[in-house]
Amino acid sequence: MEIYFTNNFPNNKKIYIHATDTCYGFACRYDDQKSLQEIMRMKGRPAKKPFSLLFADLFMLKKFCVLKEEQINFIKKQTQPSSFILPKKNLLQDYFPTEKNICVRIENENFPVFLSRQLNCPVTSTSVNKSGEKPMYWPKDIISTFCEENITLINSGKIPKIPPSTIWNLTNKQYIKLR
């Protein structure tokens, strides 16, 4: 595992661990099947359960998801970390192909937003933890649990414990708060 303390990152690594708006998270390109499978293995996550995707901004989100003006306005009004269920466009047809909707995030300026912008595509957005266990907030715990050579840890030190994001289903006329 390589550990970096700046926003510079090596292009030869494909899986990143980084601070998010809520906890440390895993990130990789949305279309990197090998890295997606590796994250699932490390987390002990079922292969059929898709990861949320993080987008650099609303402009990128519009390219990959069906998004109406009222949904955009709702997303912009959220003040707490939030995720949104939206219908996928054809650009995401190979990302968990049995799913017609996908959970998406747009965060404040942090490493996964930077990574998404640099790669010009969405990246996975899933907490660093074993499936069913609590998210991780301290790099020492992360290193002892996920010490793998193919991961780059962007070390932001210990981050505050913030509750998981609120999840909103925006696929119907009436939006539903799922968590």
N, C-alpha and C positions, 0 to 999 in steps of 0.2 A: 504494500500500500504506500503510495506517495502522499505526502502531506504538504499542502501549499497554504501560504498565509496571505496571498495577494490574489487579485482577479486574473492574473496570468495563469493560463493552464496549458498543458501539453496536448497537442492534437492527436497523439498516439494512444491516449487513453479513451475508453468509450463509456465507462461507467463512473459517475461522480457522486460523491456524498457531499452535501452542502446544507447550509442553514436556509430555512424557508420562513414564511410569515408565522409559522406555528411550531415547527420542530426541525430536526435534521431530516433531509429527504434524499432519496436516490433519484438520479436523472440519467437518461440516455436518450438518443434519438428515438422518436416514435416508430421509425421503420427499421430499426436495428434488431432483428429477430434474435440474434445470438445474445445480445446484451439484455433484452427483455426476458429471455428464458433464464439467464444467469441471475437476474434480480429475483425472479420468481423462485428459483432454487434457494438462494440465500435467505429469502423471507419465509420459505416453506408455504408459499401461496399457491392455490389451485390455478392450473394453467388456463382455465376458462374464464377467470375473473380479471377483466381488463383494469389497467392502471388509468388513473386520471391523466389528462394531458395538460401541460402548462404552456401558455402562449405568451410571446413577448408583448403583445398588445392586441387591442380590439381589431385592428386592421388585419393582422394575421389570423385571428379567430374567425373573421368573416370569410376568409379563403377556405377554411376547413370545415366549418359548421354552418348549418342553416340558422340564420340570425335575423330576427325582425327588429324594427326600431324600438318597439316597446320592451323587448328583451334587453337591448343595449342600454336603454334608460334605466331599467331595473338593476342591471349589473353595475352601472356607474354609481347608483345610489347606495350600494352596500358599503358600510364603513368597517365591518368586521371581516376577517379572512373568510372567504366564501368560495364554494365550488358550485358549478351549474351543470345540470343535465341538459344537453342539446342534441338535436338530430345531426348526424354526420353528413358531410358532402362526399362525393365520389373520391376525392383526394385521400380520404381515410377508409376507403372500402376494404383495404387489406389489413387494417388495424382491428383485430378481433372481429373478423368478418361476419360472425353471427349476430353481432350487436348493431342495431340501427341508430342507437343513441350513444353518446359518450359523455363522461364527466370531465369538465374543463375548469381550469383556473387561470386567473390573471393576478399576479402578485405585484407588490411594490418592487422597486428596483433592487434586485439581489442577484445572486449568482445564476439561478435557473433562468431568470429573465434575460440576463446577459448571454447565457449559453444558447437559449432559443433564438435570440437576435443574431448571434454569431453563426449559428447553423442554418438560419433562415427557415426553421421548421419547429413544430412543437416538440417538447421533450416530456418524458414521463414525469409524473409528480406523485410520488408515493413515499410514505414515511419510512424512516430507517428503523426497523424493528422486525422481529419475527412475527408472522401472522398471528393475530389474536393477542399480542403483547403490547405494552405501552410504548409510545414513541420515545426516541432517544434525544437528549438535549446536551450531552457531554461527550466530547471527542474521545476521552479515555474509555468510556463504555463502548463506543462505536468501534474503536480499534480492537478492543478485546473480543468483540462479538463478530465483527466483519473484517478481519484482517486478511485481505485477499490481495494478490499482486496486481490484479487487473482493475483496481479501483483507485481513483484519485479523491482524497479527502480535502475539501476546501475548508480549512480550519477557521471557524469564527469564534472559537472558545466556547465556554458554556453559555447557552442561550436560555432565556427565561421560559418557564413552562407556560405555554399558551394553549387553551383548549383547541381541539381539532376544528377545522373549518366547518361552517354551516354548509349544508348541501341543499340546494334548491333544484327541484325538477321544473324546468321551464318548457316542457314539451306540450303542455296543455294550456288552454286559455287561462285557467286558474293555476297560479304557481303554487307548488306544494313544498313546504319545508320538510325535508327528510331527516335531517339531523341538526 
